[in-house]
Amino acid sequence: MIAATQVAPHGAPHGAPHGAPHGEADPSWAALRAAPLFRSAGDDVLRQLHATGLVRHHEVPRDTILDIPADLHGALCLVVSGQISIAVFDPVAFGILDPVDDADAWSQLALVKQTWDRDESGVDEAWLRAFVDWWNGAGAWDRLGEETRRAFRAMGWKVFQEVLSLVADRTDRATYATITAPTLLLGGASSPLAERRVVEKLGAALPHAISRVFPGVGHMGPISHAAIVNEAIVTHFASTAIH
């Protein structure tokens, strides 16, 4: 059986359901659903894989999905005869950063505000602004459409809690090294320093990982530069499926 899926990303903006249906594991169980923004990118990869003949459907067993580390959520996974192949853009595996060697990256993460100071509507817009600007550069929040800002406000508390958990995560290099699946680690050269360092460190830790950083691309690369990102993912899946 050949199958592919996308694992729901952290902080899916937000409003998409997380979690899986209850009941017995079933080979036809549909994968965790990502937010529409991310799912559209994953579906484009699936269409290309269908065109190559590598993928006949995009369902995988529940137990297979839940074996994927939480910090690689947002990954696309190809399953060939029970073997997983992974591709992920800007993985949020901050625990792999060393407190000494990566002190510069940790100092950048320390800029993340640790409190949610909500207004009368329950929103801390200053935190949301800082979060979006941290990932995408100063002024990024202001450049978002109002509909997108409303979506962030609606799920802001959830995003805040997820960010705190990711910054506090201490999953170490040795633990990540147990991921033996062929893995394509993608990143943007314009992503924050801490995230670029994560891609570098994961690439060194995972025994079967390949890293690729796209010049002039930021954290939203799977959307802003979908064609080149998806092409890299499809090529990776095609090569691992053949082998």
CORDA-V317144 format. One record per residue. N is the residue number from 1. PHI is phi in whole degrees, -180 to 180 (NA if undefined). D_CENTER is the distance of its C-alpha to the mean C-alpha in Angstrom with 1 decimal. Layout:
# CORDA-V317144
N|PHI|D_CENTER ; N|PHI|D_CENTER
This chain:
# CORDA-V317144
1|NA|25.2 ; 2|-116|22.3 ; 3|-146|19.3 ; 4|-144|15.8 ; 5|-156|13.1 ; 6|-122|9.6 ; 7|-88|8.3 ; 8|-59|8.0 ; 9|-76|5.1 ; 10|-62|6.8 ; 11|61|9.4 ; 12|-50|9.4 ; 13|-83|12.2 ; 14|118|13.8 ; 15|124|16.3 ; 16|-76|14.7 ; 17|-70|16.0 ; 18|-104|14.1 ; 19|100|15.9 ; 20|-119|17.9 ; 21|-65|21.5 ; 22|-82|24.2 ; 23|113|26.6 ; 24|-70|27.0 ; 25|-61|24.4 ; 26|-142|25.1 ; 27|-56|24.1 ; 28|-99|23.9 ; 29|-64|21.5 ; 30|-75|19.0 ; 31|-67|15.3 ; 32|-51|13.4 ; 33|-89|13.2 ; 34|-88|10.3 ; 35|-62|11.7 ; 36|-53|13.9 ; 37|-59|12.3 ; 38|-81|9.1 ; 39|-62|11.5 ; 40|-62|13.9 ; 41|-67|11.8 ; 42|-65|11.3 ; 43|-64|15.0 ; 44|-66|16.1 ; 45|-62|14.9 ; 46|-61|16.7 ; 47|-62|19.7 ; 48|-67|20.0 ; 49|-67|19.8 ; 50|-58|22.4 ; 51|-64|24.5 ; 52|-79|24.5 ; 53|87|25.7 ; 54|-77|23.0 ; 55|-124|21.6 ; 56|-102|24.0 ; 57|-158|21.8 ; 58|-128|18.3 ; 59|-131|19.0 ; 60|-140|18.6 ; 61|-63|20.3 ; 62|-56|18.9 ; 63|-62|19.5 ; 64|-65|17.5 ; 65|-62|14.3 ; 66|-72|15.0 ; 67|-78|15.5 ; 68|-81|11.9 ; 69|-57|11.0 ; 70|-59|9.4 ; 71|-74|7.5 ; 72|-103|5.8 ; 73|-61|5.0 ; 74|100|3.0 ; 75|-78|5.3 ; 76|-100|8.7 ; 77|-127|11.6 ; 78|-108|15.2 ; 79|-115|18.0 ; 80|-123|21.4 ; 81|51|24.2 ; 82|84|22.2 ; 83|-98|20.3 ; 84|-94|16.5 ; 85|-122|14.9 ; 86|-121|11.2 ; 87|-136|9.3 ; 88|-146|5.9 ; 89|-108|5.8 ; 90|47|6.2 ; 91|-63|5.1 ; 92|-97|6.8 ; 93|-97|9.5 ; 94|-66|12.4 ; 95|-62|14.9 ; 96|-76|15.4 ; 97|-74|17.1 ; 98|-83|20.9 ; 99|-64|22.8 ; 100|-99|25.5 ; 101|-63|24.2 ; 102|-113|21.2 ; 103|-60|23.2 ; 104|-66|22.5 ; 105|-69|18.7 ; 106|-65|19.6 ; 107|-65|22.0 ; 108|-70|19.4 ; 109|-66|17.4 ; 110|-66|20.8 ; 111|-73|21.0 ; 112|-68|18.7 ; 113|-65|21.3 ; 114|-93|21.8 ; 115|-126|23.8 ; 116|-109|23.4 ; 117|-97|26.7 ; 118|-77|27.0 ; 119|-90|29.7 ; 120|-63|31.9 ; 121|-88|29.3 ; 122|90|26.9 ; 123|-109|24.6 ; 124|-110|24.0 ; 125|-67|23.5 ; 126|-63|23.9 ; 127|-67|20.9 ; 128|-61|18.8 ; 129|-60|20.3 ; 130|-64|19.6 ; 131|-64|15.9 ; 132|-65|15.4 ; 133|-69|17.8 ; 134|-61|16.2 ; 135|-77|13.1 ; 136|-123|15.2 ; 137|99|18.7 ; 138|-56|21.8 ; 139|90|22.8 ; 140|-64|19.4 ; 141|-60|20.0 ; 142|-67|23.4 ; 143|-83|22.3 ; 144|-69|20.2 ; 145|-69|22.2 ; 146|-62|23.9 ; 147|-62|22.3 ; 148|-68|18.8 ; 149|-63|20.3 ; 150|-63|21.9 ; 151|-64|18.7 ; 152|-63|17.3 ; 153|-62|20.7 ; 154|-66|20.9 ; 155|-118|17.8 ; 156|-59|18.0 ; 157|-62|19.3 ; 158|-64|16.4 ; 159|-61|13.9 ; 160|-57|16.3 ; 161|-63|16.5 ; 162|-65|12.8 ; 163|-63|12.9 ; 164|-60|16.1 ; 165|-67|14.8 ; 166|-69|12.0 ; 167|-68|14.7 ; 168|-83|17.1 ; 169|-64|15.3 ; 170|-126|17.4 ; 171|-60|16.0 ; 172|-96|18.0 ; 173|-58|18.2 ; 174|-62|20.5 ; 175|-69|18.3 ; 176|-64|15.4 ; 177|-66|18.2 ; 178|-78|18.9 ; 179|-80|16.0 ; 180|-99|18.3 ; 181|-67|16.5 ; 182|-56|16.5 ; 183|-131|13.1 ; 184|-104|12.2 ; 185|-102|10.3 ; 186|-110|10.1 ; 187|-156|10.5 ; 188|-106|12.8 ; 189|-65|16.2 ; 190|-100|16.4 ; 191|-69|13.3 ; 192|-57|14.6 ; 193|-53|16.5 ; 194|-59|14.7 ; 195|-72|11.3 ; 196|-61|13.5 ; 197|-67|15.2 ; 198|-61|12.3 ; 199|-59|11.7 ; 200|-63|15.5 ; 201|-70|16.0 ; 202|-64|13.6 ; 203|-61|15.3 ; 204|-80|18.5 ; 205|-86|17.8 ; 206|-74|16.5 ; 207|-67|19.7 ; 208|-128|18.6 ; 209|-107|15.8 ; 210|-123|16.2 ; 211|-110|14.7 ; 212|-145|15.0 ; 213|-115|14.9 ; 214|-92|16.0 ; 215|-62|18.9 ; 216|71|19.1 ; 217|-115|15.5 ; 218|-107|13.4 ; 219|-62|10.0 ; 220|-92|10.5 ; 221|-50|11.4 ; 222|-61|10.0 ; 223|-105|12.5 ; 224|-72|15.1 ; 225|-131|15.5 ; 226|-57|14.4 ; 227|-61|17.4 ; 228|-76|16.9 ; 229|-67|13.1 ; 230|-65|14.0 ; 231|-61|17.1 ; 232|-64|15.5 ; 233|-67|13.4 ; 234|-62|16.6 ; 235|-62|18.7 ; 236|-62|16.7 ; 237|-62|16.9 ; 238|-63|20.5 ; 239|-69|21.6 ; 240|-74|20.3 ; 241|-67|21.8 ; 242|-65|25.1 ; 243|-81|25.2
